[in-house]
Amino acid sequence: MAQQSPPPPPPPTISATTSSAISSSSNTTSPRPYLVPSVISSSASSDMLNYLWVALLIALSKELTAAANAQSDVPLLLPSESDAFPRIQRCPAADPRLNYRPVIGILSHPGDGASGRLNNATNASYIAASYVKFVESAGARVIPLIYNEPVKILYEKLNLVNGMLFTGGWAKSGLYFEVVESIFKNVLSKNDAGDHFPLLAICLGFELLTMAVSQDNNILEKFNAADQASTLQFTRNIDINGTVFQRFPPALLKKLSTDCLVMQNHHVNGFSFSWQCVMNILTCFQF
């Protein structure tokens, strides 16, 4: 009778303390983590979805390529070549006779523009920035003409500009008025010679022109019409062609004569619209 072999000994048990000690030993490799079946199933499903997305994108790319190839024979038309788009009006060509970047001279005014707070020198002069920005907003450039600089330099600058602007201020006599009058006569000579040379006079500048044209330094009268609204009355049978009012709509022109849309801001001086006053001015011109 054969002798039965003894049963195999049970596997050795390792206590938690011993297991921790083995895991923390530097000479022992940590055991591979045991994956739970549910985790394995979730990972496999995610990989399968990724494969499906790749296949779907490849199929979609083939469809788009086929559609593009089918339309490759259709010519590409610009908007101007197709009747499906409205015709765009082209900008007119620039007139070579016009100067689109003129240079305008602005005459400086005595003082510093701040009642002496910035510069109290007797020979100081300034140009308000608003006049410069006003000219530049129309696309022009500005050259300052200093009223008390040497006459030679002043007229060299005057020959470099395409127009002049006289600003507002307070100086009505002395060197400043003499320079204004001299420049005005030079502007008249340029225009008489066929050189289109505009001159814009604002506020004080317009008063000085009135004095220069009428040759009457006492033509200005005292007025008190500061910050006052009024209507604008046109002379009968006046021709507004060539004036700023030419661009006004007829309804606005009519409204100017019935509603108080005009701002009167004559600080001190002006001149009344009397026949004698007008004749004093017109006699200086030859028509």
C-alpha positions in Angstrom: 0.0 0.0 0.0 1.4 3.3 -1.1 2.1 5.8 1.5 0.3 9.1 1.1 2.4 12.2 0.8 1.9 14.8 3.4 -0.2 17.9 2.4 1.7 20.9 1.3 2.4 23.4 4.0 0.2 26.5 4.1 1.7 29.7 2.6 3.4 31.9 5.1 1.4 34.7 6.4 2.8 38.2 6.5 1.5 40.6 9.1 0.6 44.2 8.3 3.7 45.3 10.1 6.0 43.0 8.1 4.3 44.0 4.8 4.8 47.7 5.6 8.4 47.0 6.4 9.0 45.1 3.2 7.3 47.8 1.1 9.4 50.6 2.7 12.6 48.7 2.2 14.8 50.3 -0.5 15.8 46.9 -1.9 12.2 45.7 -2.5 10.1 46.6 -5.5 6.6 47.8 -4.8 3.9 45.3 -5.9 1.9 46.2 -9.0 -1.5 47.7 -8.1 -4.5 45.4 -8.6 -7.1 46.8 -11.0 -10.7 46.5 -10.1 -12.7 44.9 -12.9 -15.0 47.9 -13.1 -12.0 50.2 -13.7 -10.7 47.9 -16.5 -14.1 48.0 -18.2 -14.4 51.8 -18.0 -10.9 52.2 -19.6 -11.7 49.9 -22.4 -14.9 51.7 -23.2 -13.1 55.1 -23.3 -10.5 53.6 -25.8 -13.3 52.3 -27.9 -15.0 55.7 -28.1 -11.8 57.3 -29.1 -11.4 54.8 -32.0 -15.0 55.5 -33.1 -14.4 59.3 -33.1 -11.2 58.9 -35.2 -13.1 56.8 -37.8 -16.0 59.3 -37.9 -13.6 62.3 -38.5 -11.9 60.4 -41.3 -15.2 59.7 -43.0 -16.3 63.3 -42.6 -13.1 64.6 -44.0 -13.5 62.3 -47.1 -17.0 63.7 -47.6 -15.9 67.3 -47.4 -13.0 66.6 -49.8 -15.4 65.0 -52.3 -17.8 68.0 -52.1 -14.9 70.5 -52.6 -13.7 68.6 -55.7 -17.2 68.6 -57.1 -17.3 72.4 -56.9 -13.8 73.0 -58.1 -15.0 73.6 -61.7 -17.2 76.5 -60.6 -15.3 79.8 -61.3 -14.7 82.2 -58.5 -16.3 85.6 -59.2 -15.4 88.9 -57.6 -18.3 91.1 -56.4 -17.8 93.5 -59.3 -18.0 90.6 -61.7 -21.3 89.1 -60.4 -24.8 90.5 -60.9 -25.7 89.1 -57.5 -23.9 92.1 -55.8 -24.9 95.7 -56.2 -22.6 97.9 -58.2 -20.3 99.9 -56.0 -19.7 103.5 -57.1 -16.0 104.2 -57.5 -14.4 107.3 -56.0 -13.7 110.0 -58.5 -10.1 110.6 -59.4 -8.3 113.4 -57.6 -8.3 116.7 -59.4 -4.6 117.5 -60.3 -5.4 121.2 -60.1 -6.3 121.1 -56.4 -4.0 121.0 -53.5 -5.3 118.4 -51.0 -2.6 119.1 -48.4 -2.2 122.9 -48.3 -0.1 124.8 -45.9 -1.8 127.5 -44.0 -0.1 130.3 -42.1 -1.5 131.5 -38.8 -0.4 134.9 -37.4 0.5 134.8 -33.8 -1.1 137.3 -31.3 0.7 139.4 -28.7 0.8 137.9 -25.2 0.9 134.4 -23.8 -2.9 133.7 -24.0 -3.0 133.3 -20.2 -2.9 136.9 -18.9 0.8 136.7 -18.3 0.8 133.6 -16.1 2.9 131.6 -18.6 5.1 134.3 -20.1 5.1 137.9 -19.0 7.7 139.1 -21.6 6.7 142.1 -23.7 7.7 140.3 -26.9 5.8 137.1 -26.2 3.2 135.9 -28.6 1.0 132.8 -29.0 -1.4 130.9 -31.2 -4.3 129.2 -29.5 -4.3 125.4 -30.2 -7.9 125.4 -31.3 -7.0 127.3 -34.5 -4.2 124.9 -35.3 -6.5 121.9 -34.7 -9.2 123.6 -36.8 -6.9 123.9 -39.8 -5.5 120.4 -39.3 -9.0 118.9 -39.1 -9.5 119.9 -42.7 -6.3 118.1 -43.8 -4.0 121.2 -44.0 -0.7 121.8 -42.3 0.2 124.9 -40.3 3.2 127.3 -40.3 3.2 129.9 -37.5 4.0 133.5 -38.6 5.3 135.3 -35.5 4.0 138.9 -35.8 7.2 140.5 -34.3 9.8 138.4 -36.0 12.0 140.1 -38.7 10.1 141.2 -41.7 12.3 139.3 -44.1 11.6 136.0 -42.3 7.9 136.8 -42.0 7.5 137.3 -45.8 9.7 134.2 -46.5 7.1 132.2 -44.6 4.3 134.0 -46.3 5.6 132.9 -49.7 5.7 129.2 -48.5 2.0 129.0 -47.4 -1.2 128.6 -49.5 -3.4 130.7 -47.3 -3.6 132.8 -44.1 -5.7 132.9 -40.9 -6.0 135.8 -38.6 -7.1 134.7 -35.1 -9.2 136.4 -32.4 -7.7 138.4 -29.6 -7.6 142.0 -28.3 -4.7 143.9 -30.1 -6.1 146.6 -32.4 -3.2 148.9 -32.7 0.6 149.2 -32.9 2.9 146.7 -34.6 0.3 143.9 -34.6 -2.3 145.9 -36.6 0.5 147.1 -39.0 1.5 143.5 -39.7 -2.1 142.4 -40.3 -2.6 145.3 -42.7 0.7 144.5 -44.5 -0.2 140.8 -44.9 -3.7 141.7 -46.1 -2.3 143.9 -48.9 0.1 141.1 -49.8 -2.8 138.7 -50.0 -4.7 141.1 -52.3 -1.7 141.3 -54.6 -1.4 137.5 -54.8 -5.1 137.2 -55.8 -4.8 140.0 -58.3 -1.9 138.2 -59.9 -4.1 135.1 -60.3 -2.7 133.2 -57.3 -5.7 131.8 -55.4 -4.7 132.7 -51.9 -7.5 132.6 -49.3 -7.6 134.6 -46.1 -9.8 133.7 -43.1 -10.3 136.3 -40.4 -12.0 135.3 -37.1 -13.3 137.6 -34.4 -10.6 140.2 -33.9 -9.1 139.3 -37.2 -12.4 140.2 -38.9 -12.5 143.5 -37.0 -8.9 144.4 -38.1 -9.8 143.6 -41.7 -12.8 145.9 -41.5 -10.5 148.7 -40.2 -7.9 147.9 -43.0 -10.4 147.8 -45.8 -12.3 150.9 -44.7 -9.1 152.7 -43.8 -11.0 153.9 -40.8 -9.6 152.8 -37.4 -12.8 154.2 -35.7 -15.3 152.2 -37.7 -15.9 149.8 -34.8 -18.7 150.6 -32.4 -19.5 149.5 -28.9 -21.9 146.5 -28.7 -23.3 144.5 -25.9 -24.5 141.2 -27.5 -22.6 138.5 -25.6 -24.1 135.0 -25.6 -27.3 136.2 -27.3 -29.4 134.2 -29.8 -31.1 135.8 -32.8 -32.3 135.3 -36.3 -30.3 135.8 -39.5 -31.7 138.3 -41.9 -30.5 138.0 -45.5 -30.4 141.0 -47.8 -33.1 140.9 -50.5 -32.2 139.4 -53.8 -28.8 138.3 -52.5 -26.9 135.6 -54.4 -25.6 133.0 -52.0 -23.7 131.0 -54.7 -20.1 130.8 -53.8 -20.8 131.4 -50.1 -21.0 129.0 -47.1 -24.8 129.3 -47.3 -24.8 127.6 -50.7 -24.6 124.2 -49.1 -27.5 124.9 -46.6 -30.8 123.1 -47.4 -33.6 125.5 -48.3 -35.6 124.5 -45.1 -32.6 125.5 -42.9 -32.1 128.8 -44.7 -35.8 129.6 -44.1 -35.5 128.5 -40.4 -32.5 130.8 -39.9 -34.7 133.8 -40.7 -37.6 132.8 -38.4 -36.0 131.0 -35.4 -33.3 132.2 -33.1 -30.6 129.8 -34.3 -27.7 132.3 -34.6 -25.4 132.9 -31.7 -24.3 136.6 -31.3 -21.2 136.8 -29.2 -19.8 140.3 -29.9 -17.9 141.0 -26.7 -17.3 144.7 -27.2 -16.9 145.9 -30.8 -18.8 145.6 -34.1 -20.2 147.8 -36.7 -23.8 148.6 -37.7 -25.1 147.7 -41.1 -25.6 151.2 -42.2 -25.3 152.4 -45.8 -22.5 154.8 -45.0 -20.6 152.1 -43.2 -20.9 149.7 -46.2 -19.9 152.4 -48.6 -16.7 153.1 -46.5 -15.8 149.5 -47.0 -16.7 149.0 -50.6 -14.9 152.1 -51.8 -11.6 150.4 -51.1 -12.3 147.7 -53.7 -12.5 148.1 -57.4 -15.1 146.0 -59.1 
